[in-house]
């Protein structure tokens, strides 16, 4: 038998080498400079633009990007194709593609006043490209919010102890925000007090679990309501899951409109200690359990390394490794959602430019470590419930994590609940950050409201409500299981578009910039995602489902409509991406074809770059932002920056 330590060893060695080598190269490549004022300082408003300590911002960023997907995806992929393909894609794809994607998304936003990738691509390919990308991202955000809200409901129902702990640590985070930003008290002292409080909530959750409506729960669980309200649907045959989905979506909508200091920053910082403990503790426990201590069962891989190109018997139809492996494992290797976080909230809080390396590149590597821990947990349990998908992943992650933590002397029952809480911490943060990012998308599409309709669209309360309501109906329809592959395809296609945006930005920055670091991953992701989405449409949805008389005979009208709508949505996403790629390719051709002109011994710069540099400076002055004075050193630097 192969020990799970080999999973940990390969990922740790690969990631460490790439962070030191490639991460440093990329930092110099985009010219990170702490002498330059970041958007968080330049536009500080106490709402969205708020400089944050590196440790606080890393916690927020890591918590926001590391949702349930890097847990569900690797576990599902390992049980379909085997643990070796999943491990190789994570170990190689993450540092060469995913971390590059996150870092360049953050860096390009940093150079464009903390604006989103939609705004950035609009600067180079026009308003049409901008609006198309933003609408693409907005559709993805709704899928993210729907899926993550569902997973929270599933976890809280399976582990009501995690529900108690989560509610308590959200309350602690709000108090911590007042401690830091209103009372101005000690950050270090507050960290000690409130982090201890967060771990205290774990104990309280184990002692006093609670659920919303009656169901089958551990002994001693407090039930809040005698029955579910009429508007709450039964999801996965559980009214409690449906009730938690409603509560989670309401929470996400409310959290998305609060100033970041009230909840987002302090909550993410505090919850990051849970996440670090879960991921770091899991990795450490694997090492100790292999060489030093003992665990409740041997830390050996119990699933095959390779099931075959078309997958295992877990799925009733063929699932070719190419391209579906790369759609199944999105987060954990490369994820377009991260570009929205990097350019939507993180860039607005970056204190120093050099922080971008740790937060952008290092944050993605940290998510890869989470994916590796998820692989370790499924390797130990190897359970394959018939429900598949999320129901497959959650018991494996929590139960397998509980076994691993016994190497640290943690009782398995406590370790299982703790790992469930770790998963929820990821989910809640990503879910409400997703709602906030969706609000940003709509606000950027509208721009400056000029009509009554545009003013309503730009209203943060209204568009946040629209996101959570649409997400609710997607989950309540009962077709949530079919949303996962569509979410994966849309997510990876957005990653390709974000890499396209970064490539165009670099091409417009300087004629000597190499474009392979972003261009090659972009091309790979375009091929993978287009083939993957087309396979889902024409094989899985049309051939296996819609053209099958047996499937139609057993399907409800809602299920038939749902499959048809998913197919249409997938084709719309492919069409949007094709148009954006065509426009982007034309922009790259026109940029690289413009002859370079001499630049006073500082290198060659295209005429297009010079015009754009001037345009950015003029626009900043018109907006009233603090631009460098003409003739100053910073003004000279600005012309050599995108």
N, C-alpha and C positions, 0 to 999 in steps of 0.2 A: 504493500500500500504506500501511496505517496503522501507525505506529510504536508499540511497546509502551510508550513513555514516557507515552502518554496514559492508560494504565491506572494507572501509578504516580502521575501528576500528580493525577488525579481523587481517588484514595483518600487521598493525603497531604493535600491541601487540605481535603477534607471532614472527615477525622478530626481534623486540627489545630483547625479552627474549632469542632467539636463538643466536643472535650476542654476547650478554654479556656472556652467558653460554657456548654454544657449540663452538662458535668461539674462545673463550679463551682456551678451552680444546684442540682444534685442533692446536692452536699456540704452546702450550706446547708439544703436541704430536709429532710435527715435529721439535721441538727444535729450534725455531727461536732465533737467537742470534745476536744482533747488533755489537758484537765484531768481527764478521766474515766479511770479505770483500766480497761484492757482485760482480757478474760478470760484472756489469756496471762499477765498479771501476777497477776491475782486468784487464779487456780487453778494457778499454775505447779507442775508435778509432775515435770519432767525427762523425761517420756514423750511425752505428747500436747500439753500446754499448755507451750509453750516460746517466749518472746518472741524474735523474729528481726529482724535488721536489715532495713530496707526493701529494700535491694538484694538481700539473700539471699532474702527472702520473695517478692519479685517474680520472681526466677529460678525458685523452686519453683512459684509459682502459674502463671506463664506456661508453664513446661515441662509442668505437669500438665494444663492445659486444651488446649494446642496439640498434640494427638496427630496421627495420620495423617489424620484426617477433614478438616481444613481444606486438605489437599493433594489427597486423593482426590476429595472432593466437588466443588470448583470445576473441576478438570480434567475430570471426567466430565460435569458440567453444560455446560461450554463446548463439548464435542464432541457433545452431544446437541441443545442448543438454540442454541448460538452464544455468543460471548464477551461480547456486550453485555448480555443478560439476567443472566448470571452476575455481571458487574461491577456492574450497577445494584443488584442485591440485596445485594451485599457493601457497596458504598459507602453506601447509604442505610439498609439494615436493621441493619447493625452498630451505629452510634452511637445510633440511635433505639430499637432493640429489644434487641439482644444485650448491649451495654454497660450498658444500664439494668437488664437482667435480672441480670447478674453483680454489679453494684454494689449493688443492693437485696438480693440474696441474702446478700452479705457483710455489709451493714449490719444487716439484720434478725438475722442470727446473732450479730453483735457485741452486740446489745441483749438477747440471750437466752443469755448465758454460753457462746457458741461452739457452740451446739447446731445440729443439722441442720434443714433445712426441714421434715422430718417431725415433729420435736419442736415446731417453731414452729406448724405448722398444727394440731397436737394441742392446743396451748394455747388455740386459738380455736374449733375446730370439734369437739373431743373426740377420744377415743382411737380411735374407728372411723376417722375421717379420717386420723389420724396413721398407723395401721397400714396402711391402704390405700395411702397415699402411699409409705411405706417399702418395702412389697412391690413396688410399681410401680418404684421406684428400684432395688431389688435385682435385678429381672429385667433392667433396662437395664444394670446393672453387669456382669452375666454376659455380655451381648452385647458390651459394650465390651471386656472382657478377652479374649474369644474372638477378636474381629476384630483387635485390636491385636497379640495374640500371633502370629496368622497373618501379619500384615504384616511383623513383625520377622523371621520365618522366611523370607519371600520376599526381603526386602532382604539378609539375611545370605547367602542362597544366590546371589543375583545379584551381590553385592559382598562377597566374603569378607574384603576389606580392612577393611570397616566392622565385621565381627565381631571382629577382633583389636583394633581401636581401642576398641570399646565395652567389651570385657572389661577392658582396661587402665584406662580412665577410671573404671569402677566401683570397681576396686581403689584407685585414687588417691583417690576420694571417701571411702572408708572411712578411709584414712590421714588425710585432711584433717579428718574429724570428730574423730579423736583429737587432732590438732594443736590444734583450736579449743576443744573442750569438755572434754578431759581434761588436756591439758598447759597450756592457757590461753595459748598463744603468739600472736604478733601476727597479727591478721586481715589487715592490709595485706600483710605479708611473705608470709603463707601464700597469699594471693590470687595474688601474682606468681609464686610457685614452682609452685603446683599448676595454675594456668591455663596456664602454659608447659608443664607436664607433659601437660595434656590435648591441647594442640596437637601436642605431641611424639608422642602416641599415633597421631595421624593419619599422621605420617610412618612410624612403626613398622608401622601397619596396611598401608600401601602396600608396604612392604618385605617384610613377613612375613604375608601373608593366610592364614587357616586355615578349614577346614570340618570338620564332624563326621563325615560319611560320604562315600565316594567319589562323584564326579560330574564334570560338565563345568565346570571352573573355570579362572581365569587361570593362566598358567604360574607355578610356584613356590609354589602353594598347598599348605600343609601339611594333611594329612587326619588327624584324630585317631583314628578307628576304621576297621577294615577293612571292616565292614559294620554296618548298622543293627540294633540289638537287636530281638527279635521283637515287643515291645509297641509299637514305634514305627510308626505308620501312614505310608503313602506319600501325601502331600498334593500336589495339582497334579502328580502323577506324579513327585514328588521325595521320596526318603527323607530327604534333608538338611533340607528344609523341615519335615517331620514331626518330625525330631530336634530342630531348633531350637525348634519350638513347645513340645515337652516341657520343654526346658531353660528357656525363657523363662517358662513358667507356674510351674515350680518356683522360679525366681528371684523372680517376682512374689509368690508365697505367702510366701516367706522374708522378703523385704524389707518386706512389709506388717505383720509382727509385731515388727519391730525398733523400738527407740526412734527417734524422728525425727532425733535428733542423730547416730545411728550412720551412716545412709546417706541418708535422704530430704533433709534440709536441705543437707548439703555436696555431695551428688551433683547436686542440682538447681541449686545455685548455680554449680558448675563447668560443668555442661553448658549452662547458660544462655549462657555466653560463645560456645559453638559455635552456639547458636541465634541469638544477636544477630548474630554474624558472618554466618551464612547468610542471615538475613532482611535485616539492614542492609546487608551486603555486596552482596546481590543487588539491592536497590533502588539503592544507590550505583552499582553497575556498569551498571545500565540507564541512569542519568543520564549517566555518563561515556562509556559506549559510544555514546550518541546524539549528544553534543555535543563530546566531547574526544578520546577514544581510539578504537580500532577493536576489533572482535570477529571471531571466526572465521567468522561469517556475519552478514548484516544483521539488526538487531534490529527486525524487522517482523512483524506479525501474519499468519500463514499460514493461518488458519482463517476461515470466514465469520463475519460479525457476527451472523447470524440464519439458523437452519436452518428455522424454521417452528414453529408452535404445537405440533404433534404430534411434533416431534423429527426427528432425522436418520436415515439408514439404519444408523447404528451399532447400533440396537436393532431386533429383528424385529417389534415390535408398537408400537402407539400409546402415546406417553408425553406426555400433555398438559402444557404448561408450568405451568398451574395445575391441581393443586397440587403436582406432583411436583418442579418446580425447587426448591421451598422445603424439600422433604424431602431432596433430593440434596445441597444445600448447607446442612448444619446447622451444624457447627462452621465458624467463619469469619464467620458472620453472627449466629446465635443458637443456643445449645446448652443443653439441660437438664442435661447432665452437669456443666456449669460450676457450677450451683447446688450440686451435691454437693461439689465441690472447695472452693468459696467458703465454704460453711457446714459443711464436714466437717473440713478440715485448715487452711485459710488463716486462718479466724477464730480458731482456737486459737493462732495464732502472731503475730497482729497486735500490733506494739509500741505504736503510737499510732493513735488513731482517724483522724487525718488521712491516714494511709497508705492508707486504704481507697479514696480517689479514684484514686491512681496504680495500685494493685494491682487493684482491682475494675473500674473503668471503663477505665483505661489498658491493663490487661492484655488486655481483650477487643479493644480497638483494635489492639493489637500482633498478636493472632491474625488480625485482618482484613488486616494487612499481609502476613502469611504467605500468606493466601489469594490476595492480589494477586500475590505472587511466583509462586505456583503457576500462576496464569493466564498470567503472562508466559512461563513455561517451556513450557506446552502451546502457546502462540501461536507459538513458534519451531519446535517439533518437528512438531506436528500429526500424530503417528502414531496410528493406530487399530487396534491389534492385535485379532484376533478374540476373544480371551479376555475383553476388557472389564474393567470394575471395577478392582480393584487392579492386575492385570497391565497394564491400560491406563495407570494413573497413574504407577507407579513409574519406568518408563524415561523418561517425559516429564519428570518433575521432576528426576531426577538428570542426565540428558543435557542437557536444556534449561538447567538451572542451571550445568552445566559450560561451556556456550557463553557464557552471560551473564558468568560470572566471568573469561573471557578478557579482558574490558575492563579488569580490574585487573592484568593481566599474569600471571594464574594459568594454567598449562597446562591444556588442556581435560581431559586424563585425570585430573589431580589434582583439578580442580574437580568432576568428576563423582563421584568417590569421596567427596569432602568433603560434597557435597550429600546423598549417600546416608547418610553418618554423621549429618548434621543431622536427617534424617527419623527415623533410628533413635533419636536422642536424645529426640525428641518422643514416640515410641511407647513406649519403655521406661518413661519417667516416668509417662505417663498410665496405662499398663497396671498397674504395681504400686500407683500411687495409687488406681486403681479397686478393686483387691482390698482395700486398707485401708478405703476408703469402704464397700464391701460389708460388711465386718466391722462397721463402725459401724452400718449399717442394722439388722443382725440384733441387735446388742447393745441398740439403742434399742427394737426391737420387744419384746424379752424384758423389758427394764427390770431390776429387782432380781430375780435368780433365786430361786425359792422351791421348785422341784421339781428332781428329778434331770435330767429332760429339759431344763428351762430352763437348768440349769447347763451341760449339754453344749452347748446352742445358743449360750450366751454365751461359751463357750471360744474365744478368739481363734485358737488353732491349728486347732481343728476347723472353725469356719465359714470360715476362709480356705482350708482344704483343700477344702471343699465347692465353693467358688466356682471354684477352678482346675480341679477334676476335671470339673465340669459344663461349663465352658468348653472343656476338652479334648475331651469327647465331641461338643460342637457342631461343633468344627472338624474332628474326625476323621471325622464322618459324611459328609463330602464335600459338604454343603449350605451351606458358608460363603458362597457367592456370593449365595444367596437371603437371607442375613441382613442384607445392607447396607441395602436399602430398609426393612426392618422396623426395623433399628437407627435409621435416620434418622427414621422416624415416631415411634417410642417416645421418641427423644431430644427431638424438637420438642414432643411432647405433654407431656413432663416440664417443658420450659421454660414452657409455658402454665400448668401447675400451680404452678411456682415463682413466676410472676408473680401468680397468684391468691393465693398465700400472702403475698407482699409487699403486695398490695392490701388484704387483710384486716388485716394488721399495721398498715398506715397508717391504715385506717379506725378501728381500735381505739385508735390513738395519740391523735388529736385530731380533733374535729369539723370543724375548718377545713381539714384536709389535703385537697388536690386529689388525685384518684385517676386522672387521665387518663394520667400518665406510665407507670404500670404497667397500668392497666385496658385501654387501647386496644391495646397490644401483646399482652396476654393474649387479648383477643377475636379479634384477627387470627390468632394462632397456634392457637387452638381450631378455628376454621373450616378453616384450612389443613390441620392434622394429621388431623382427623376425616375430611374428604373424601379426603385422601391415603391413609390407612390403609384406608378402605372401597374406594377404587379398587384398591389392591393386592390386597385380598381377593377382591372380586367380579369384577374384570376380569382382572388379571394371574394370580392363582392359580386361580380357579374357571373363568372363561371360556376363557382362553388355554391353561391347563394341564389341570385336572381334567376339564373337559367336552370336551376335544379327544381324539378317538379316536387321532389320529396321535401326539399327545404321550404318551398312556398306553401306546401300543404300544412306544415306545422308552424308556420310563422304567422304572427298577427299583422294586421294592416299597418300598425305603427312600426313594427320591425322592418317590414318591407320598405316603407317610406324612409325610415332611418338609414338603411343600407344605401338606398338610391341617393339620398341627400349627401351622405358621406362620400359617395363616388363623385358627385358633382363638385363638392367642396374640394376634394383632392385634385380634380382636374382644373378647378379655378386657381388653386395654389400653384400648380405647375405652370399654368398660363401666365399668371402674374410674374412668377420667377423668370420665365422665358423672355418676357418683354423687358424686365429689368436687366437681365443678363445681356440682351441685345443692345440696350441703351448704354449699359456700362462698358461693353466691349467697344462700342463706337467711341465713347469718351476716352478710353485707354489708347485706341488707335490714333485719335486726333491729338492726344497729349504727347505721346511718344514720337509722333511724326513731326512736331514743331521743332525747327532747328534751334539748338542751344545757342546762347549768346554769351560773350565774355562777361565775367562778373568781378572785375577788379582783383583777379588773382585768388578769389575765394571759391573758385569752382564754376562750373557751367550751370546756368539756370535758364529754363525755357521762358519764352516771352509770355506764355500763358501763366506760368508761376508768378512772374513779376506783376502781371495785371491782377492776379487773384490776391497776392499779398497786399497790394495797394487797396483793393476793394475791401478786404477785411479791416484794415486800419481805419478807412473812411467810415465803414459801417459802425465800428466801435465808437467813434467820436459822435456819430449821429445819435447813437443809443444812449450817450451820456456815460458810458463806462470809461474806466481809467485806462486810456491808451498811452503808450510811451510818447514822450514829447519828440517832435521832429529834431533830428540831429543827435539824439542821445544814443548811448550804447544799447539801451534796450530797444530803441526803434530800429537800429541796425540789425539786432538779433531777430526782431519780429519779422523782418523781410526774409530772413533765411529760415523761417519756421512756417509750417502750413497754417 
